[in-house]
Amino acid sequence: MSLVTVIDRDRRPAGLEPDVAARLAELRAKAEGRDASGILELALKEAFPGRTAVSSSFGAESAVLLHLVAQVDPSTPVLFLNTGKLFGETLRYRDRLQDELGLGDVRTVAPYAEERAACDPDGTLWTRDTDACCEFRKVVPLRRAMAGFAAQITGRKRFQTGARADMKPVEFFEGRFRFNPLAAWDLADLEAYIEAHKLPRHPLVEDGYPSIGCMPCTRRVTAGESYRAGRWSGLDKDECGIHIGVDGEGI
């Protein structure tokens, strides 16, 4: 049985235990009416101090969430997935944001060598099975890195994909609480924040990449296309798998 098959089976959503459901309801009530900074305060200062990590791709919109996090607690661990297939510009942008925002604990997460040897020895799995490639390069390493944390912060927004349209500011996923402080933001909100705080932009944005993932599976977007049209172009896929399925809600 393959590593990917085992992981897929283990990730099936399950019903919430009564105590978890009660805690989730409590956190959602506390998040009600708060802005993004307030939700971050809830996660980082009130509910799970010292036990929360941010997952970030250091992509086109990442500076917004990371700037907000830095205002609340710049020592928050930031988990960055280096899939081995990223644009060089993304790696340099990570270093620039870490320096300019004063992020004190950026951790690079990657597949183990034995996983690469078993799942993708010649580095071409993406040409045959993008889901399997994302699974071992992203889902498995991030799950491993998140194991010691009680909560996770993401930069997901409802407008990005159909699967995210009903996303809540607080969820419970794979045994931990997940906070989405930017859930209600749209592109105009992101742009206004970047402008107001003079945040550095990912260098590929001006080159026609409004949404940036791994190099083989990301292309430029042409006029009239949706901003995520360049991700997994031509495939029935708009998620890498990290954020699919919310325990107890079946999303």
N, C-alpha and C positions, 0 to 999 in steps of 0.2 A: 504494500500500500504506500502511495506517495505521501510526502510531507504535506503537500497542498490538500490532498483528500482528507487527511486527518484534521487539519486546521479548519477546513470548511465544515466538517461535521461538528466540531466543537463550538463553532460560532453561531449555531442556530439559536434564535431568540428564545428565551424561556420566560415564564411568568415570574412576577416579583414576589418575594417573601413579604409578609405583612409589615415587618419592621422597615424594610427597604422602601416599600410603597409609601408608608407613613412619612419617612424621612424625605422622600422625593416630593411629596405633597407639601411638606413644610418648606423645603428649599424653593419650590416654585412659588409659593405664597410670598416668601421673602424677596424673591427676584421681581415680583410684579411691580411695575411702575418704575423700576430702576433703569438708568441708562447703562451704557456699556461699562463705564468706570465703576458704577455701583455694583454691577454683577461681578466684576473682577474683585471688588472689595469683599463681596460676600464669599467668593471662593477662596481668595488668598489670605484674608484677614480674619474672617468670622467663622466660616464652616470648616475649612481644612488648611489652616496655617502650617506651612512646612511640609505639607503632604500633597501638593498640587503641582502638576507639570503642564507646560504649554507644548502642544505639538505644532510645528511650523514648517512650511515648505520653503520659506524665504522666497516666495514667488511674488507675483505682480502686486498683490494687495497686502502682503504680510507686514509691511512697515507699520500699518495702522494698528493692528492688534499688538504688535511688539512694543510700539510706542506707548500705548495705553497700559500694558503690563509694566513697563519700566517706570511709569509714574506711580504705580501702586507698590510694586516690590521688584526692583531690578535684580534681586538675587534669585528670582523664580527660575527653576530649571526649564530650559527651552530645548526640546528634543527635535533635532533636525535629521531627516532621513536622507542619507547619501546613498542613493540606489546604485551608484556606479554608472548611471546613464544620464546624469544631469548635464545641463549646459555649464560650461566653464563660467559664464557670466553669473549663474546662480551661486556658485561657490564663492566668487569674489564679492557678490552682493551680501551674502551671509557675513563675511568678514567685516564688510563696511558697516552694516547695521549693528553688529555686535559692538563695534568700536564707538559709533556715533550715538547709539542709544544707551550705552553703558550697561549692556546685558552681561551680568557677571557669571552666568552658568549655562552657556550654550554647549549642549552635548550632541556630538555626531553619532548617529545610529546607523548601522549597516548590516547586511547579511553576513553571516559567518562564511569563512572560506569553504568549509565542508558543505554548506548549503548551496553555494554557487557551483561547486563541483558536482553535487547530486542533481540539482534542478536545471542548471544552465551552463554546462561546462564550456560551450563555445560562444556564449554571450548573445545568442540569437533567438532565445525563447520568445521574445516580444514579437517576432515575425510569425510565430505559429500559434501562440496562446497568450494574449495580453493579460487575461485574468490570472493565469498561473504566474506570469512574470511579476505582476503587481503583488500577488500574494506573498511570494518568497522575498521580494526586494523591499516591500513596504509593510504589509500587514504583519508578518511574522516578526521582523525586527522591532517594530513599534510596540507590539504586544509584549515582547520581552522587556523592552526598556520601561514600559509603563507598570510593570509588575509590582514595584514597590510603592506606588502612589495610590492615594484614595480618590483622587479627582483629576480630571483632565480639562484643559481649556483649549478650544479650537477656534479657528477663524471662519467657520462655515456661515453662509448667509442663505436665507430662504430663496432669494431670487436666482441662485446659481443653477439649480437643477430642479426638475419636477419632484424628485425624491425628497428634496429638502424644503418643499413649500410649506409643510405643516410643522416644521422643526420647532421645538420648544427651547427657551433659553436655558433650561436645565433638563437633563436626561439622565437615565441610568443605563450604562452600556458596558458589557463584559466585566461586571463585578465592581465598577466604580462609577461615580457621578461625573457627568460631563457637562461643562458650561459652555454656552455659545453666546458670548456677549454681543456679537455683531449680527445675530440672527435677523434682526429687522432692518439692517442697513441695506441700501442699494448703491449702485455705482456712483450716483451723485453725492451721496453721503461720504463715500470713501474718497472721492476726488476732493471734496470740500475740506475734509480733514487733512489730507496730504498737503493741500495748498496752505491751509491755515498754520500748519506746524512745519512747513518747509521740509518735509521728509524726503530723503533720497529715493529715487525711483529705480526699479529694476531696469537695467540697461536694455533689455530686450523689448520693453513695452513700446518704446518709440520706433522699434524696428518691426512692429506689426504683430506682437505677441501679447495680447491683453490677459491671457491665462497661460501659465507656464508650468509644465511638468517635466517629464523626462524627454531628452532630446529626440529619440527615435519616434516618439508618439505625440509630438507637439509640432504643429505647423503654424505659419502665419495665417492671420484671419483677413479676409478680403472685405471690401465695402459691402454692407448689407447683411453680413453674417452675424450670428450671435457671438458674443465675446468668448464663449467656450467652444466655438465650432472647431477650433484648431486642436482640441484635445481628443485623441483617439479618432481622428477623422475617418469617416466611412464605416465605422463600427457601431454596433448597438451597445454603446458603453459610454457612460459619463461619470463614473466613479471608479476610483482605484481599488476600493474595497475596505479601506481603513474605517470609514464612517457608515457603512451599510449595516442596517439591523440595529434596533434599539430594544434592549431587553424589556419585555412586558408590553411593548407597543407594536411589535411586528413590522416596523417600518423598514 
